[in-house]
Amino acid sequence: MVEKGKHKFHLSYQMTATTFLLIVIIITGTLFAFPLVFSRNHTAMAQHQLNGNSFQLDNMTFSHNTASVNGIQLHYVIGGHGNPVVLLHGWPETWYAWHKVMPALAKNYTVIAPDLRGLGDSSKPPTGYDGKTVAEDIHQLVTKLGFKTIFLVGHDIGTQVAYSYAAAHPTQVKKLVVMELTIPGFAPAGRMPLWWVVFHQTPDIPEALVQGKELIYLSWFYRGLAYNPSAITQADINEFVSHYSAPGGMRAGFEYYRAFPQDAIQNQNYSKTKLTMPVLALGGGYIPTLGGNITMPTVIYGMKILAQNVQGVTVPNSGHFIPEEQPVFLLNSLNNFFSGNTTTETSK
């Protein structure tokens, strides 16, 4: 829980209330006007610079590209050959969250790693951050690339998008992998919401308080949610923060949390028909901020309700950021799962 301030104010109640109201009005006006005006220019410039550029990750070639989908410009990285694997990142990250696993996957698969709408170098629209809408972004991208059936992988908020995609297009997802998210609407009984979920859902205030302090704020998550904080280097953090600190970046990230109530309603509707494709649900085994050992990752709990064929795995020596903390374990798990080998390690 966030501690309340302990300063005592000796102003009258009316003066305090009036002052607070004026601050909220000023903050709200500034936040709605400033980021949205400039974010489009920033995104357009970034896309122009990146589009079609090739680069190397561990001697494998990938390229930056953009596609017009669902009324926005979506940035994505693609490389490799074979059946398509779509990797959907979480918050507070971008496509780069997958950089440790992409080269090995690209030896056998076509790897597609988009920046979700509003994040990284994708467009930052003011709305459309619910799972159903973002899943449609990804579905249109996959269709434009000429693929129909895919292997689909999601982490954190990317898990919500991946579930929405699989529920909306069940015959087009061969196998689904989800990681590290309490599925909105399907939390274990008695689980209290995390403080940052409540904070991020508050309109306007998070943007105001975090502006100019993105590095400090986001670093708390990279360090506090990781079993091995050094797995995410300072260079990695700088890469992520450079995008989230851009105009509109933090607002877009918070909008995913503000969409959780809408996601919960969508998920309840989707849950009427259980997923039939094989599902691999991965949860970190040790998250310091959540008290240490995790006996039942909430993503496994939720997916066992939403799908018929679920393999739940608690990842040892990993916190929230499984792709960075345990890339070899994740790669082995994905290769075994996609190839049909059911001997994935440490299933619980």
N, C-alpha and C positions, 0 to 999 in steps of 0.2 A: 504494500500500500504506500501511496505517496503521502508523506507527512504534511500536515497542514502547517502553514506559517505560524510562528509563535509571537510575531510582533503584535502589540496592542495599539490600536488606533483610538485616539481620543476625539475624533470628529463626531459630529452628531449623526444619527442614523440617516437622516434625510440627505446630508451632505455626502456621506459615503455612498449611498445608493445612487445619487445623481452623478457623482464622479465615475462610478463603475459603469453606469449606463452610457455616459459619454465615451468612455474608453472602448466599450464594446462596439458602439456605432462607428467610431473612427477605425478600429481594427477591421471590422466587417467590410466597410467601404473600401479600405486599402487593399485587403486581401482579395476581394472579388475583382477589383479593377486592375491592380498591378500585374499579378502573375499571369492572368488569362490574356492580357493584351500582348505581353512579350513572349509567352511560351511558344506561340506559333512561329514567330520569327526564329527563335532559338532552334526549334525542331527542324524547320525547313533548312536552315544553314547546316545543321549536323547531318541531315540526310543527304544533302548535296555533296558534302565532303566525303561521306562514307560509301555512298552507293556504288557497288561494283568493285570496291577495293578488296584485293586479296591479301591474306596474311598467313603466317605460319604459326601453328601450335604443335610443338614436338614433332616437327617435320611433316605435319599433315596440313594441307592447304584448305583454308576456309575463305569465305568472302562475305562482305557486308552488302546487304541489299535492302530495298524497301518495296512495299507493295501497297496499292490502294485497296483497302478492304473495309467494308461495313462503314463507309463514310470517313475513314481516317487513313493516315499513312503509318504502316506498321514496319518497323525495322526488324530485320532478322539476319542471323548468321547461318550459313549453310556450307556443308562440306561432306566428303566421303562418297560412298557408293553402296547400293543395296537397298533393302527395304527401309522405308522412312521411320525414323525415331524422332518424335517431337518432344522437346524439353522445355517445360514451362517453369520459369524461376519464381521465387517468392519475394517477400519484402524483408529487409530493405536492400534488394539486390537487382541485378539486371541479367541479361543473357550470360554475362561473364561468370556467373555463379557456377556454370558447368565447365569451365575451362580445363579442369583437371581430368574430366572423364570424356570430353569430346574427342580428343585425338584417337584414343583406343577404340571408341565406338565407331568412329568414322572408317576404320579399317574394314568393317563388315556391314555398316549401315549408312544410309544417307541421313546425316544429323542436321536437324533444323532447330535452331534455338532463337525464338523471337524475344524481343522486348515487349512485354505486355503493354497494352494501351496506357498512355500517361507516363510510362517509365522508360528509362534509358533514352534511346533516340527515336522512340515512337511518338506519334502525335499526343498532345495533352488536351483532349476535349474536356469540357466541364462536367459531362455526364457519361453514363454507360459503363460503370465499374462493377456491376453485378456479374455473377458467374455466367449467366445465360448470354449476355451481350458480349462479354470478352471471349467466351467459347465460340461465338459466331465469328468474331475477328479471326480466330485461329482456323476455324473450319474453312472460311473463305480463302485464307492463305494457303492451306493444304490443297484446296481445289485448284487454285491458280498455279500451283507448282506441279499439277498434273497427277497428284496422288489421290487415292480413294480410301484405302485401308492403311492404318498406321499403328505403330506402337506409340503409346502416349505416356509421358512421365511428368508428374507435377510435384513441386515442392512448396510448402507453405501456401500462400494464396494461389499459387499455381496449381495446387491440389484441388481447390474449389473449381477453378477453370477446367481442369482435366475431368473432374467428375461431371460437371455440366455438359461438357463435350460428349463424354461417353454415354450419358443419359439421353441426350438429344439425338445422337447418331450411334446407337449401340452396335449396328452391323458394320460400322466403319472403324472400330477400334479393335484390333486383334487382341491386344493385352494392355492392361492399365496398371501403372505404377504410381502410387501416391505416397507422400512423405510429410510428416510433421505439420499437421493442421488438425485442430478440433473442428470437425465439419459443422458449419453453422446449422443449428436445429437438431444436432445429434451429439451433444455433449453428454458425458456420463452424468448420471443423477447426482446432484449435490455439488458439482464442480462450480466454483466461483469464477467469474470472468477475470482475466488477467488485467492488471491496472492499466497497461498501455492500450488494451483493446477499448476500454471505456474512455480513456483520454483521447485516443485517435478518433473516436466517434463523435466527440464534442465538436460542434460547428465552429470553425474559424480560430478558436483559441490556440490549438496546437501549432498552426502555421505561425501565429504571432510570436509565440514563446520560443519556437525553435529557429526562427529566421536568424541567420548569421551564426548559429551555433549547431549547424547540421553535423559537423564532424564530431563534436562532443556527444551529441545526442545519439547518433547512429552507432558510434563506437561502443556505447554501452551495450547495445544488442549484440554486436559481433563478438564482444568479449564475454558478456554475461550469460549468453545462451549456448556458448561453445564449451564442450568438455576440454578441448585443446585449443585455446584462443590463438596460439601461434599458427594454426592451420590457415587462418585468414590473415595475411601479412598486411603491413601498413600500406604497401603499394596496392593491394587488393581493396582495402578500405578507401584509399584515395580515389580509386577507379569508380567505386560505387558512389561515394559522396559527391564526386564531380558532377554526376547526373542528378542526384537528388537535390543538390543545392542550386541547380539551374532553375530559372523562373518557372514556377508551376510544378516542379518536381515533387516537393513534399506534399503539396495539396493533393496531387494525383494519388500518391501513396496512401494518404489518409482516407481518400474516397473509397478505397477498397474495403477498409474497415467500416466505413459508414454504410456500405452496401450489405453488410452481414445480415441485418434483419430481412432485407429483400432476398438474399441468398437462402436464408432459412425457410422462407415461404416456398421458393422455387424448389429447394431440396425436398421439402415435405411432399410436394406434388410429384417430383421425379421418383421419390421412394415408393410410390404405389406400384411401380414395376421395377423389380430388383435387376441389377446388372447381371448379365449372364456370362460375359467374357471373364477369363481369369484375371484376378486382381492381386497384386503384390503391395502390401501396406507396410511401410518402414517407419519406425520411430526411434529416435535417439534414446540410448540407454541411460544417459547421465546428463542432466541439465542443471548446472549450478543454481541459476536463478529460480528454478522451480523446486529446489530442495534436494537435488542430487539424483539418486537412483529413481528411474521411471519403471514401475512394474507393469503397467498396462498403458502403452501409448494411446492417446485418445483417437488418433487416426485409425488405429486398428479397431478400436471399439466402434467407431462410426461406420467404417466400411463393412464390418460384419453384419450390420443392419441393412446396408444399402446394396449389397451384392451377394450372390449365391456362392461364389467360388473364390474365397479370400485366403491368401497365405499371409499371416502376420509375422513380421520379423522385428525384434528389438535389436538394434545395431549396437554392438559392444564398443566401448571407448569412443562414443560419439555423442555430441550434443545435438542441437537443433540443425546445424549446418552439415548434414550428412555428405553432400557432394564434395565439400572441401575438407571435412575432417576425416572421412573414411572413403576416399575415392576408389581404392583398390577393392574394398569390400563391396562397394556399390557396383562397380564394374562387373565383378564376379556374379553378383546377384542378378544384374540385368541380363548378362549373357546367358546364365543358366535359365532364367525365367523366359526370355524370348525364344531360346532354342528348345524349350520344352523339358529341360532337365529340372526336376523338382527337388533336387538336393541342395537347396539354398541353405546357407549357414545360419546357425543360431536362431532357429525358428522357435517362437514361444507363444 
